[in-house]
Amino acid sequence: MKSQHFRHGWADHKVFDRTHGHKRHRHPVVGDLTVDYQAFTMPGENDQTLFLYLPAQDQASQDAWKLLASWSAREPAAPRDARGHTTTTGRTTPLTGRLD
């Protein structure tokens, strides 16, 4: 409030509603992911917005999202020792939180 420079800059600052676009994320395992989003204001409810997020259409994002979806679609294989026997190490896996 004491800075005249800040007050003028703030008054001139234009804030735009973003109704659509892309968001990029870096996943620690599959790398870069991009989602496309679209915002919809609900009729008669100006204070509510519905956001729709979909995987971007580029091949790298499609492949990464398919890989992520496959992890939740199946149980991870139990770890095996050199002879092919199932082992239990007592550690949790970073992706599922399940015991190895």
N, C-alpha and C positions, 0 to 999 in steps of 0.2 A: 504493500500500500504506500510505502514511502518513496518508492522508485518511480519517477515520472516515466522513464524509458520503459519499464516493465508494464505500467498501466496502459500506455499507448499501444505497446505490442500486444498485450492481452486483448484490448478492445478491438484491434484489427484482426485478431486470429479468427480464421474461418474454420468451423468444424463441419465436416461433411458426413452425412450418414452413409455408411458403406452397406449397400444392399446386395452386393455380389462381389465375388473375387476369388482369390486363391490364398490358401494358407500352406506354408511349408514347414515341415517338421523333420528333425533328424532323429531317427530311431537308433538306439544303441546297437542293434543287431542287423536290421535290414537296411539301414542307411536312410537316404532322403525319401520322404513321403510328401505328396502334395494332395490336398483336398480342395475341391471347388465348393463354394458355399453360396447360398442364396437366402436372403432374409425376406420374410413375409410379415407385414403388419396385419394383425387380426382385425377384421372389420368391426368397428364399434369398440375396439379395445386398443386404443393408441399406446397404452403403456405395456402392451404385450407383443413380443416378436417371436415368430417361429423361424429357427435357422435350420436349413437343410444342408447337410454335408455329404458329399459323394466323392469317391476316389477320382482323382484327376484322370484324364484320358491318355496321358503320356504312358508309354510302355513301361518305363522304370517304376512309376507309381503303381500301375496295375500289377506288375510282378511282385512288388513289395507287399501290397495289400493281400494278394492271393497267398503269399507265404505266411503272413500273420494270421489269416483266416484258417489256414491249414493246421496251425498249432492248436487252435481251440476245437477243431473238428475231430481230433483223434487223441488217444492216450499216448504219451511218450513211451517208447520202448524201454524196458527195464535194462539197466546196465549189465554187461556180461564181462566175465573175466576172460583170460586168454584161452581157456578151454571151452568157452561158450556157456558157462554156468551163470545163472542170475546172481548178482551180488547186491548187497545193501551197504552203502558207505555212510549213511546217516547225514549226508549233506543235502541241503535243498538246492534245487536247480533255480537259476536266476529268472527263468522265464515263466515257470509254473508254480514255484513255491513248494512243489512236491518233493518228497524224499527221493534221493537217488537210489 
